[in-house]
Every structure is written in C-alpha cells, then in structure tokens.
Amino acid sequence: MSTISDDEIEEKLEDLVGWARQGDLIIKTYKLPSFPAAIAFVVNVGFLAESAGHHPDIDIRYNKVTLALTTHDAGGISEKDFDLAAAADELMG
C-alpha cells in the first residue's frame, strides 16, 4: 500500500464530514450519547479495523471517541485510511 498525494487527500476529505488532516493523520472526534455507547462504537470500529488489517489510534474520553488514522506501513495517509474512516462514519448512521 502506498501513500496518496496531498491533493488526493484534500479531495477525499471533502467527501468525509468532520474529518481533518493533522500531518500524516486524518482525525475525527465522534460524540456519542453515553459512555456505554462510546465503548460499543469502539468495539465495532475494532472489528472493522481488524477485518481490514488496519488499526487506528483510538482515544476515549467519556462519550467522545477520537479516531486517528494513518498507514504505518506506507509511512503516511493511504486509501486504507479513507476506507476505514468511511466505514466508521457508516456505524454512526
């Protein structure tokens, strides 16, 4: 898997609500209705990530979950990051 260009990253970010670039990461914070809902969301993201062989950095703060995605193998942002970002967004409905 190789990284994608800065232009491609900016273009793809336009299609994802709430995601932003921070260096070699794309990042989003989700606000869930409760702590148990946040944990359930993380579990579901974990299953998606494991099946894709792509593992995000996850930060849980009560009812807020921040996902930070980068493709470590490629040394930056790749299609895998955007695929997982879109899948995580789908979990939120």
VOBA-1610 file (N, C-alpha, C; in pm, whole numbers, padded with zeros to 5 digits, always signed):
BEGIN
Met+00085-00118+00000Met+00000+00000+00000Met+00089+00123+00000Ser+00059+00219-00089Ser+00138+00341-00095Ser+00053+00461-00050Thr+00122+00567-00014Thr+00052+00688+00028Thr-00011+00755-00094Ile-00104+00846-00065Ile-00167+00922-00172Ile-00120+01067-00162Ser-00135+01141-00270Ser-00084+01277-00277Ser-00163+01372-00188Asp-00103+01485-00158Asp-00171+01588-00078Asp-00301+01632-00144Asp-00300+01647-00276Asp-00421+01687-00347Asp-00531+01583-00334Glu-00493+01454-00346Glu-00590+01347-00331Glu-00647+01344-00189Ile-00563+01367-00091Ile-00607+01369+00048Ile-00709+01479+00068Glu-00680+01599+00021Glu-00773+01711+00037Glu-00905+01684-00034Glu-00897+01624-00152Glu-01018+01591-00228Glu-01103+01489-00153Lys-01039+01387-00098Lys-01112+01283-00026Lys-01170+01336+00105Leu-01100+01428+00169Leu-01152+01486+00294Leu-01281+01564+00270Glu-01296+01620+00150Glu-01419+01694+00117Glu-01542+01603+00122Asp-01521+01472+00099Asp-01632+01377+00099Asp-01663+01320+00237Leu-01580+01351+00336Leu-01599+01299+00471Leu-01629+01413+00568Val-01743+01407+00633Val-01785+01511+00725Val-01709+01498+00857Gly-01646+01608+00899Gly-01583+01612+01030Gly-01440+01561+01037Trp-01389+01506+00930Trp-01252+01457+00928Trp-01158+01570+00887Ala-01040+01573+00949Ala-00940+01675+00918Ala-00803+01610+00914Arg-00714+01676+00845Arg-00576+01627+00836Arg-00492+01694+00944Gln-00410+01612+01009Gln-00309+01661+01103Gln-00179+01591+01067Gly-00098+01654+00985Gly+00026+01592+00941Gly+00001+01467+00861Asp+00052+01353+00908Asp+00034+01226+00840Asp-00084+01146+00895Leu-00181+01216+00953Leu-00302+01153+01008Leu-00426+01218+00950Ile-00534+01141+00944Ile-00666+01201+00934Ile-00734+01170+01066Ile-00810+01265+01118Ile-00860+01255+01254Ile-01003+01307+01264Lys-01080+01242+01350Lys-01218+01286+01375Lys-01256+01248+01517Thr-01333+01337+01581Thr-01388+01307+01712Thr-01539+01290+01697Tyr-01587+01177+01747Tyr-01730+01146+01747Tyr-01785+01171+01887Lys-01904+01226+01895Lys-01972+01242+02023Lys-02089+01145+02027Leu-02085+01055+02124Leu-02188+00954+02141Leu-02280+00994+02257Pro-02397+00932+02268Pro-02491+00972+02373Pro-02448+00935+02515Ser-02357+00839+02529Ser-02319+00793+02663Ser-02185+00720+02657Phe-02128+00693+02774Phe-02004+00615+02779Phe-02024+00474+02723Pro-02131+00402+02762Pro-02151+00268+02703Pro-02164+00273+02550Ala-02229+00377+02498Ala-02242+00390+02352Ala-02105+00414+02288Ala-02021+00492+02356Ala-01885+00516+02305Ala-01805+00387+02301Ile-01816+00307+02406Ile-01744+00179+02412Ile-01796+00085+02302Ala-01926+00080+02282Ala-01983-00004+02176Ala-01932+00040+02039Phe-01926+00170+02017Phe-01873+00223+01890Phe-01728+00178+01870Val-01647+00188+01975Val-01507+00148+01967Val-01495-00001+01936Val-01577-00082+01998Val-01575-00227+01971Val-01606-00252+01824Asn-01708-00184+01772Asn-01744-00204+01632Asn-01635-00154+01537Val-01573-00041+01569Val-01460+00007+01489Val-01346-00095+01495Gly-01326-00152+01613Gly-01221-00253+01628Gly-01241-00372+01537Phe-01365-00419+01526Phe-01393-00531+01436Phe-01370-00493+01290Leu-01413-00371+01252Leu-01389-00325+01115Leu-01239-00315+01086Ala-01167-00258+01181Ala-01023-00241+01164Ala-00952-00374+01153Glu-00987-00466+01239Glu-00922-00598+01237Glu-00948-00669+01105Ser-01071-00662+01055Ser-01102-00730+00930Ser-01030-00665+00812Ala-00999-00535+00823Ala-00926-00465+00717Ala-00776-00473+00736Gly-00731-00527+00849Gly-00588-00532+00877Gly-00530-00392+00893His-00610-00302+00949His-00571-00161+00960His-00618-00110+01096His-00526-00065+01178His-00558-00038+01318His-00537+00108+01354Pro-00646+00179+01388Pro-00636+00321+01421Pro-00588+00344+01564Asp-00543+00466+01588Asp-00523+00510+01725Asp-00660+00558+01773Ile-00698+00514+01892Ile-00831+00544+01945Ile-00816+00606+02084Asp-00884+00720+02103Asp-00885+00787+02232Asp-01030+00799+02278Ile-01059+00749+02397Ile-01194+00754+02452Ile-01194+00848+02572Arg-01282+00947+02568Arg-01300+01042+02678Arg-01449+01050+02706Tyr-01494+00972+02803Tyr-01635+00961+02840Tyr-01719+00928+02716Asn-01791+01026+02660Asn-01876+00995+02545Asn-01816+01044+02413Lys-01689+01078+02413Lys-01622+01123+02292Lys-01513+01024+02253Val-01513+00989+02125Val-01414+00895+02072Val-01343+00963+01956Thr-01211+00969+01966Thr-01131+01025+01857Thr-01057+00913+01787Leu-01074+00908+01655Leu-01001+00814+01571Leu-00893+00891+01497Ala-00772+00839+01497Ala-00661+00896+01422Ala-00608+00786+01330Leu-00613+00812+01201Leu-00578+00710+01102Leu-00455+00750+01021Thr-00364+00657+01008Thr-00250+00666+00919Thr-00210+00524+00882Thr-00144+00508+00771Thr-00097+00376+00731Thr+00051+00368+00764His+00081+00306+00877His+00219+00300+00926His+00311+00232+00824Asp+00263+00124+00761Asp+00344+00051+00663Asp+00387+00139+00546Ala+00298+00231+00508Ala+00324+00317+00392Ala+00395+00446+00433Gly+00393+00478+00560Gly+00457+00600+00607Gly+00373+00725+00586Gly+00241+00710+00586Gly+00154+00826+00568Gly+00011+00785+00543Ile-00062+00872+00478Ile-00205+00851+00455Ile-00224+00775+00324Ser-00308+00670+00330Ser-00336+00589+00212Ser-00487+00569+00197Glu-00523+00498+00094Glu-00664+00464+00070Glu-00723+00388+00189Lys-00641+00306+00256Lys-00691+00229+00371Lys-00748+00321+00478Asp-00686+00436+00496Asp-00733+00530+00598Asp-00871+00584+00563Phe-00890+00618+00437Phe-01019+00671+00396Phe-01127+00563+00395Asp-01090+00441+00362Asp-01186+00331+00367Asp-01235+00308+00511Leu-01142+00309+00606Leu-01181+00288+00746Leu-01258+00408+00801Ala-01219+00528+00759Ala-01293+00649+00801Ala-01439+00641+00755Ala-01460+00605+00630Ala-01596+00594+00578Ala-01674+00485+00650Ala-01610+00373+00678Ala-01677+00263+00748Ala-01715+00306+00890Ala-01628+00379+00958Ala-01659+00428+01094Ala-01777+00525+01088Asp-01778+00612+00989Asp-01890+00705+00975Asp-02022+00630+00952Glu-02018+00523+00875Glu-02138+00443+00850Glu-02194+00383+00979Leu-02107+00351+01074Leu-02154+00298+01201Leu-02241+00398+01276Met-02217+00525+01251Met-02294+00631+01318Met-02426+00657+01250Gly-02446+00595+01135Gly-02573+00609+01065Gly-02574+00724+00976
//
